[in-house]
Amino acid sequence: MVVTGFATEICVETTARQALSHRYDLVLVADGHTTSVRPDHGEYAAPERSIAHHNEIYRHLDFPGRTIRVLPAPEVNFAAA
């Protein structure tokens, strides 16, 4: 499953976790998800930090029996293997 979208820390994260739990291999498009612009101070991470954080989580996540890749959009290949 190829995952992109808005609300990195909510919708994108939930979709990625659900894909893995339903036994799909996962491609998180590193530059294909984003989140709301927030003030520089407060409880939430800035969008670029949130995106980077989630990309790193999925780069290092090991889920038994699943392939997980984090790729920039130009490297996503939809051709059959």
Backbone atoms as SQL, in Angstrom:
CREATE TABLE atoms (id INTEGER PRIMARY KEY, chain TEXT, resi INTEGER, resn TEXT, atom TEXT, x REAL, y REAL, z REAL);
INSERT INTO atoms VALUES
  (1, 'A', 1, 'MET', 'N', 0.843, -1.151, 0.000),
  (2, 'A', 1, 'MET', 'CA', 0.000, 0.000, 0.000),
  (3, 'A', 1, 'MET', 'C', 0.896, 1.224, 0.000),
  (4, 'A', 2, 'VAL', 'N', 0.560, 2.195, -0.823),
  (5, 'A', 2, 'VAL', 'CA', 1.284, 3.455, -0.880),
  (6, 'A', 2, 'VAL', 'C', 0.479, 4.478, -0.084),
  (7, 'A', 3, 'VAL', 'N', 1.133, 5.104, 0.895),
  (8, 'A', 3, 'VAL', 'CA', 0.441, 6.037, 1.780),
  (9, 'A', 3, 'VAL', 'C', 0.976, 7.452, 1.577),
  (10, 'A', 4, 'THR', 'N', 0.046, 8.367, 1.340),
  (11, 'A', 4, 'THR', 'CA', 0.303, 9.804, 1.266),
  (12, 'A', 4, 'THR', 'C', -0.844, 10.482, 1.988),
  (13, 'A', 5, 'GLY', 'N', -0.794, 11.801, 2.144),
  (14, 'A', 5, 'GLY', 'CA', -1.978, 12.472, 2.668),
  (15, 'A', 5, 'GLY', 'C', -1.702, 13.658, 3.552),
  (16, 'A', 6, 'PHE', 'N', -2.777, 14.114, 4.159),
  (17, 'A', 6, 'PHE', 'CA', -2.764, 15.263, 5.054),
  (18, 'A', 6, 'PHE', 'C', -2.965, 14.769, 6.486),
  (19, 'A', 7, 'ALA', 'N', -2.462, 15.512, 7.424),
  (20, 'A', 7, 'ALA', 'CA', -2.531, 15.197, 8.855),
  (21, 'A', 7, 'ALA', 'C', -1.627, 13.998, 9.167),
  (22, 'A', 8, 'THR', 'N', -0.340, 14.210, 8.940),
  (23, 'A', 8, 'THR', 'CA', 0.686, 13.187, 9.157),
  (24, 'A', 8, 'THR', 'C', 0.486, 12.439, 10.460),
  (25, 'A', 9, 'GLU', 'N', 0.330, 13.157, 11.552),
  (26, 'A', 9, 'GLU', 'CA', 0.304, 12.537, 12.874),
  (27, 'A', 9, 'GLU', 'C', -1.035, 11.891, 13.217),
  (28, 'A', 10, 'ILE', 'N', -2.022, 12.031, 12.347),
  (29, 'A', 10, 'ILE', 'CA', -3.333, 11.423, 12.618),
  (30, 'A', 10, 'ILE', 'C', -3.698, 10.476, 11.471),
  (31, 'A', 11, 'CYS', 'N', -4.152, 11.015, 10.369),
  (32, 'A', 11, 'CYS', 'CA', -4.663, 10.199, 9.255),
  (33, 'A', 11, 'CYS', 'C', -3.580, 9.348, 8.605),
  (34, 'A', 12, 'VAL', 'N', -2.445, 9.942, 8.295),
  (35, 'A', 12, 'VAL', 'CA', -1.373, 9.205, 7.625),
  (36, 'A', 12, 'VAL', 'C', -0.834, 8.117, 8.550),
  (37, 'A', 13, 'GLU', 'N', -0.576, 8.460, 9.782),
  (38, 'A', 13, 'GLU', 'CA', -0.077, 7.498, 10.767),
  (39, 'A', 13, 'GLU', 'C', -1.058, 6.344, 10.956),
  (40, 'A', 14, 'THR', 'N', -2.329, 6.642, 11.114),
  (41, 'A', 14, 'THR', 'CA', -3.338, 5.600, 11.315),
  (42, 'A', 14, 'THR', 'C', -3.462, 4.706, 10.092),
  (43, 'A', 15, 'THR', 'N', -3.454, 5.285, 8.909),
  (44, 'A', 15, 'THR', 'CA', -3.540, 4.497, 7.678),
  (45, 'A', 15, 'THR', 'C', -2.339, 3.574, 7.551),
  (46, 'A', 16, 'ALA', 'N', -1.158, 4.071, 7.840),
  (47, 'A', 16, 'ALA', 'CA', 0.051, 3.249, 7.745),
  (48, 'A', 16, 'ALA', 'C', 0.000, 2.083, 8.734),
  (49, 'A', 17, 'ARG', 'N', -0.375, 2.345, 9.970),
  (50, 'A', 17, 'ARG', 'CA', -0.468, 1.274, 10.970),
  (51, 'A', 17, 'ARG', 'C', -1.525, 0.248, 10.591),
  (52, 'A', 18, 'GLN', 'N', -2.661, 0.722, 10.107),
  (53, 'A', 18, 'GLN', 'CA', -3.729, -0.195, 9.703),
  (54, 'A', 18, 'GLN', 'C', -3.300, -1.050, 8.518),
  (55, 'A', 19, 'ALA', 'N', -2.588, -0.458, 7.568),
  (56, 'A', 19, 'ALA', 'CA', -2.101, -1.226, 6.418),
  (57, 'A', 19, 'ALA', 'C', -1.230, -2.386, 6.887),
  (58, 'A', 20, 'LEU', 'N', -0.324, -2.108, 7.802),
  (59, 'A', 20, 'LEU', 'CA', 0.553, -3.167, 8.323),
  (60, 'A', 20, 'LEU', 'C', -0.241, -4.219, 9.092),
  (61, 'A', 21, 'SER', 'N', -1.191, -3.788, 9.898),
  (62, 'A', 21, 'SER', 'CA', -1.958, -4.754, 10.690),
  (63, 'A', 21, 'SER', 'C', -2.870, -5.612, 9.817),
  (64, 'A', 22, 'HIS', 'N', -3.209, -5.119, 8.625),
  (65, 'A', 22, 'HIS', 'CA', -4.021, -5.899, 7.685),
  (66, 'A', 22, 'HIS', 'C', -3.149, -6.648, 6.667),
  (67, 'A', 23, 'ARG', 'N', -1.860, -6.756, 6.979),
  (68, 'A', 23, 'ARG', 'CA', -0.899, -7.568, 6.223),
  (69, 'A', 23, 'ARG', 'C', -0.536, -7.013, 4.848),
  (70, 'A', 24, 'TYR', 'N', -0.586, -5.707, 4.705),
  (71, 'A', 24, 'TYR', 'CA', -0.095, -5.081, 3.475),
  (72, 'A', 24, 'TYR', 'C', 1.358, -4.682, 3.671),
  (73, 'A', 25, 'ASP', 'N', 2.150, -4.754, 2.621),
  (74, 'A', 25, 'ASP', 'CA', 3.461, -4.119, 2.633),
  (75, 'A', 25, 'ASP', 'C', 3.197, -2.622, 2.512),
  (76, 'A', 26, 'LEU', 'N', 4.144, -1.812, 2.956),
  (77, 'A', 26, 'LEU', 'CA', 3.898, -0.379, 3.059),
  (78, 'A', 26, 'LEU', 'C', 4.985, 0.434, 2.367),
  (79, 'A', 27, 'VAL', 'N', 4.558, 1.437, 1.612),
  (80, 'A', 27, 'VAL', 'CA', 5.445, 2.495, 1.126),
  (81, 'A', 27, 'VAL', 'C', 4.870, 3.798, 1.655),
  (82, 'A', 28, 'LEU', 'N', 5.620, 4.467, 2.529),
  (83, 'A', 28, 'LEU', 'CA', 5.260, 5.798, 2.986),
  (84, 'A', 28, 'LEU', 'C', 6.016, 6.771, 2.096),
  (85, 'A', 29, 'VAL', 'N', 5.281, 7.626, 1.385),
  (86, 'A', 29, 'VAL', 'CA', 5.921, 8.579, 0.481),
  (87, 'A', 29, 'VAL', 'C', 6.450, 9.731, 1.337),
  (88, 'A', 30, 'ALA', 'N', 7.769, 9.787, 1.465),
  (89, 'A', 30, 'ALA', 'CA', 8.433, 10.702, 2.401),
  (90, 'A', 30, 'ALA', 'C', 8.059, 12.167, 2.187),
  (91, 'A', 31, 'ASP', 'N', 7.894, 12.558, 0.933),
  (92, 'A', 31, 'ASP', 'CA', 7.537, 13.951, 0.633),
  (93, 'A', 31, 'ASP', 'C', 6.091, 14.045, 0.158),
  (94, 'A', 32, 'GLY', 'N', 5.272, 13.069, 0.553),
  (95, 'A', 32, 'GLY', 'CA', 3.889, 13.027, 0.108),
  (96, 'A', 32, 'GLY', 'C', 2.888, 13.099, 1.237),
  (97, 'A', 33, 'HIS', 'N', 3.319, 13.587, 2.400),
  (98, 'A', 33, 'HIS', 'CA', 2.375, 13.802, 3.498),
  (99, 'A', 33, 'HIS', 'C', 2.745, 15.091, 4.214),
  (100, 'A', 34, 'THR', 'N', 1.751, 15.696, 4.832),
  (101, 'A', 34, 'THR', 'CA', 1.963, 16.995, 5.474),
  (102, 'A', 34, 'THR', 'C', 0.983, 17.151, 6.629),
  (103, 'A', 35, 'THR', 'N', 1.062, 18.271, 7.295),
  (104, 'A', 35, 'THR', 'CA', 0.164, 18.552, 8.403),
  (105, 'A', 35, 'THR', 'C', -0.068, 20.052, 8.505),
  (106, 'A', 36, 'SER', 'N', -0.895, 20.450, 9.437),
  (107, 'A', 36, 'SER', 'CA', -1.266, 21.856, 9.584),
  (108, 'A', 36, 'SER', 'C', -0.076, 22.726, 9.983),
  (109, 'A', 37, 'VAL', 'N', -0.086, 23.942, 9.503),
  (110, 'A', 37, 'VAL', 'CA', 0.902, 24.923, 9.947),
  (111, 'A', 37, 'VAL', 'C', 0.521, 25.337, 11.362),
  (112, 'A', 38, 'ARG', 'N', 1.515, 25.362, 12.231),
  (113, 'A', 38, 'ARG', 'CA', 1.274, 25.680, 13.639),
  (114, 'A', 38, 'ARG', 'C', 2.199, 26.800, 14.083),
  (115, 'A', 39, 'PRO', 'N', 1.853, 27.442, 15.181),
  (116, 'A', 39, 'PRO', 'CA', 2.768, 28.462, 15.716),
  (117, 'A', 39, 'PRO', 'C', 4.116, 27.833, 16.072),
  (118, 'A', 40, 'ASP', 'N', 5.158, 28.650, 16.116),
  (119, 'A', 40, 'ASP', 'CA', 6.494, 28.155, 16.440),
  (120, 'A', 40, 'ASP', 'C', 6.619, 27.660, 17.874),
  (121, 'A', 41, 'HIS', 'N', 5.677, 28.007, 18.702),
  (122, 'A', 41, 'HIS', 'CA', 5.718, 27.561, 20.094),
  (123, 'A', 41, 'HIS', 'C', 4.407, 26.825, 20.405),
  (124, 'A', 42, 'GLY', 'N', 4.414, 26.039, 21.429),
  (125, 'A', 42, 'GLY', 'CA', 3.209, 25.312, 21.808),
  (126, 'A', 42, 'GLY', 'C', 3.475, 23.833, 21.964),
  (127, 'A', 43, 'GLU', 'N', 2.398, 23.076, 22.093),
  (128, 'A', 43, 'GLU', 'CA', 2.493, 21.649, 22.394),
  (129, 'A', 43, 'GLU', 'C', 2.863, 20.780, 21.199),
  (130, 'A', 44, 'TYR', 'N', 2.606, 21.251, 19.980),
  (131, 'A', 44, 'TYR', 'CA', 2.779, 20.413, 18.802),
  (132, 'A', 44, 'TYR', 'C', 4.055, 20.749, 18.047),
  (133, 'A', 45, 'ALA', 'N', 4.630, 19.722, 17.432),
  (134, 'A', 45, 'ALA', 'CA', 5.825, 19.915, 16.616),
  (135, 'A', 45, 'ALA', 'C', 5.466, 20.673, 15.348),
  (136, 'A', 46, 'ALA', 'N', 6.413, 21.447, 14.849),
  (137, 'A', 46, 'ALA', 'CA', 6.230, 22.133, 13.576),
  (138, 'A', 46, 'ALA', 'C', 6.027, 21.087, 12.481),
  (139, 'A', 47, 'PRO', 'N', 5.318, 21.422, 11.393),
  (140, 'A', 47, 'PRO', 'CA', 5.042, 20.438, 10.337),
  (141, 'A', 47, 'PRO', 'C', 6.289, 19.704, 9.838),
  (142, 'A', 48, 'GLU', 'N', 7.360, 20.424, 9.550),
  (143, 'A', 48, 'GLU', 'CA', 8.551, 19.756, 9.017),
  (144, 'A', 48, 'GLU', 'C', 9.154, 18.779, 10.027),
  (145, 'A', 49, 'ARG', 'N', 9.053, 19.084, 11.321),
  (146, 'A', 49, 'ARG', 'CA', 9.555, 18.164, 12.345),
  (147, 'A', 49, 'ARG', 'C', 8.658, 16.938, 12.477),
  (148, 'A', 50, 'SER', 'N', 7.348, 17.143, 12.389),
  (149, 'A', 50, 'SER', 'CA', 6.404, 16.032, 12.469),
  (150, 'A', 50, 'SER', 'C', 6.591, 15.077, 11.290),
  (151, 'A', 51, 'ILE', 'N', 6.739, 15.623, 10.099),
  (152, 'A', 51, 'ILE', 'CA', 6.956, 14.816, 8.892),
  (153, 'A', 51, 'ILE', 'C', 8.251, 14.026, 9.016),
  (154, 'A', 52, 'ALA', 'N', 9.329, 14.698, 9.388),
  (155, 'A', 52, 'ALA', 'CA', 10.627, 14.032, 9.544),
  (156, 'A', 52, 'ALA', 'C', 10.558, 12.944, 10.611),
  (157, 'A', 53, 'HIS', 'N', 9.881, 13.231, 11.697),
  (158, 'A', 53, 'HIS', 'CA', 9.735, 12.269, 12.797),
  (159, 'A', 53, 'HIS', 'C', 9.041, 10.990, 12.318),
  (160, 'A', 54, 'HIS', 'N', 7.928, 11.131, 11.618),
  (161, 'A', 54, 'HIS', 'CA', 7.193, 9.957, 11.146),
  (162, 'A', 54, 'HIS', 'C', 7.965, 9.203, 10.060),
  (163, 'A', 55, 'ASN', 'N', 8.654, 9.928, 9.193),
  (164, 'A', 55, 'ASN', 'CA', 9.495, 9.248, 8.201),
  (165, 'A', 55, 'ASN', 'C', 10.544, 8.391, 8.896),
  (166, 'A', 56, 'GLU', 'N', 11.168, 8.905, 9.922),
  (167, 'A', 56, 'GLU', 'CA', 12.201, 8.151, 10.644),
  (168, 'A', 56, 'GLU', 'C', 11.608, 6.949, 11.366),
  (169, 'A', 57, 'ILE', 'N', 10.449, 7.102, 11.967),
  (170, 'A', 57, 'ILE', 'CA', 9.805, 5.964, 12.633),
  (171, 'A', 57, 'ILE', 'C', 9.640, 4.818, 11.644),
  (172, 'A', 58, 'TYR', 'N', 9.097, 5.121, 10.474),
  (173, 'A', 58, 'TYR', 'CA', 8.823, 4.059, 9.503),
  (174, 'A', 58, 'TYR', 'C', 10.090, 3.555, 8.813),
  (175, 'A', 59, 'ARG', 'N', 11.133, 4.338, 8.759),
  (176, 'A', 59, 'ARG', 'CA', 12.411, 3.842, 8.217),
  (177, 'A', 59, 'ARG', 'C', 13.010, 2.766, 9.115),
  (178, 'A', 60, 'HIS', 'N', 12.721, 2.843, 10.397),
  (179, 'A', 60, 'HIS', 'CA', 13.343, 1.939, 11.363),
  (180, 'A', 60, 'HIS', 'C', 12.367, 0.947, 11.987),
  (181, 'A', 61, 'LEU', 'N', 11.140, 0.944, 11.524),
  (182, 'A', 61, 'LEU', 'CA', 10.135, 0.037, 12.064),
  (183, 'A', 61, 'LEU', 'C', 10.302, -1.350, 11.455),
  (184, 'A', 62, 'ASP', 'N', 10.251, -2.356, 12.302),
  (185, 'A', 62, 'ASP', 'CA', 10.326, -3.745, 11.847),
  (186, 'A', 62, 'ASP', 'C', 8.999, -4.404, 12.196),
  (187, 'A', 63, 'PHE', 'N', 8.271, -4.821, 11.178),
  (188, 'A', 63, 'PHE', 'CA', 6.970, -5.453, 11.368),
  (189, 'A', 63, 'PHE', 'C', 7.059, -6.838, 10.745),
  (190, 'A', 64, 'PRO', 'N', 6.943, -7.890, 11.532),
  (191, 'A', 64, 'PRO', 'CA', 7.158, -9.250, 11.034),
  (192, 'A', 64, 'PRO', 'C', 6.347, -9.565, 9.766),
  (193, 'A', 65, 'GLY', 'N', 7.052, -10.046, 8.756),
  (194, 'A', 65, 'GLY', 'CA', 6.408, -10.462, 7.531),
  (195, 'A', 65, 'GLY', 'C', 5.996, -9.349, 6.594),
  (196, 'A', 66, 'ARG', 'N', 6.319, -8.119, 6.912),
  (197, 'A', 66, 'ARG', 'CA', 5.929, -6.980, 6.090),
  (198, 'A', 66, 'ARG', 'C', 7.168, -6.238, 5.612),
  (199, 'A', 67, 'THR', 'N', 7.073, -5.689, 4.414),
  (200, 'A', 67, 'THR', 'CA', 8.117, -4.820, 3.883),
  (201, 'A', 67, 'THR', 'C', 7.665, -3.389, 4.078),
  (202, 'A', 68, 'ILE', 'N', 8.528, -2.567, 4.676),
  (203, 'A', 68, 'ILE', 'CA', 8.214, -1.157, 4.918),
  (204, 'A', 68, 'ILE', 'C', 9.308, -0.323, 4.271),
  (205, 'A', 69, 'ARG', 'N', 8.890, 0.589, 3.403),
  (206, 'A', 69, 'ARG', 'CA', 9.854, 1.483, 2.772),
  (207, 'A', 69, 'ARG', 'C', 9.352, 2.914, 2.895),
  (208, 'A', 70, 'VAL', 'N', 10.270, 3.835, 3.056),
  (209, 'A', 70, 'VAL', 'CA', 9.988, 5.271, 3.040),
  (210, 'A', 70, 'VAL', 'C', 10.761, 5.829, 1.855),
  (211, 'A', 71, 'LEU', 'N', 10.029, 6.289, 0.840),
  (212, 'A', 71, 'LEU', 'CA', 10.652, 6.718, -0.408),
  (213, 'A', 71, 'LEU', 'C', 10.177, 8.097, -0.824),
  (214, 'A', 72, 'PRO', 'N', 11.056, 8.891, -1.440),
  (215, 'A', 72, 'PRO', 'CA', 10.592, 10.135, -2.050),
  (216, 'A', 72, 'PRO', 'C', 9.712, 9.795, -3.259),
  (217, 'A', 73, 'ALA', 'N', 8.796, 10.671, -3.592),
  (218, 'A', 73, 'ALA', 'CA', 7.826, 10.413, -4.665),
  (219, 'A', 73, 'ALA', 'C', 8.453, 9.929, -5.972),
  (220, 'A', 74, 'PRO', 'N', 9.564, 10.527, -6.454),
  (221, 'A', 74, 'PRO', 'CA', 10.112, 10.058, -7.726),
  (222, 'A', 74, 'PRO', 'C', 10.606, 8.604, -7.714),
  (223, 'A', 75, 'GLU', 'N', 10.813, 8.036, -6.527),
  (224, 'A', 75, 'GLU', 'CA', 11.299, 6.663, -6.435),
  (225, 'A', 75, 'GLU', 'C', 10.185, 5.624, -6.270),
  (226, 'A', 76, 'VAL', 'N', 8.940, 6.082, -6.145),
  (227, 'A', 76, 'VAL', 'CA', 7.829, 5.148, -6.018),
  (228, 'A', 76, 'VAL', 'C', 7.558, 4.547, -7.388),
  (229, 'A', 77, 'ASN', 'N', 7.561, 3.225, -7.458),
  (230, 'A', 77, 'ASN', 'CA', 7.400, 2.517, -8.717),
  (231, 'A', 77, 'ASN', 'C', 6.130, 1.675, -8.645),
  (232, 'A', 78, 'PHE', 'N', 5.194, 1.948, -9.550),
  (233, 'A', 78, 'PHE', 'CA', 3.930, 1.223, -9.549),
  (234, 'A', 78, 'PHE', 'C', 3.944, 0.038, -10.514),
  (235, 'A', 79, 'ALA', 'N', 5.066, -0.238, -11.137),
  (236, 'A', 79, 'ALA', 'CA', 5.159, -1.363, -12.075),
  (237, 'A', 79, 'ALA', 'C', 5.107, -2.674, -11.307),
  (238, 'A', 80, 'ALA', 'N', 4.492, -3.664, -11.903),
  (239, 'A', 80, 'ALA', 'CA', 4.411, -4.994, -11.279),
  (240, 'A', 80, 'ALA', 'C', 5.813, -5.591, -11.182),
  (241, 'A', 81, 'ALA', 'N', 6.054, -6.292, -10.107),
  (242, 'A', 81, 'ALA', 'CA', 7.364, -6.921, -9.897),
  (243, 'A', 81, 'ALA', 'C', 7.546, -8.103, -10.808);
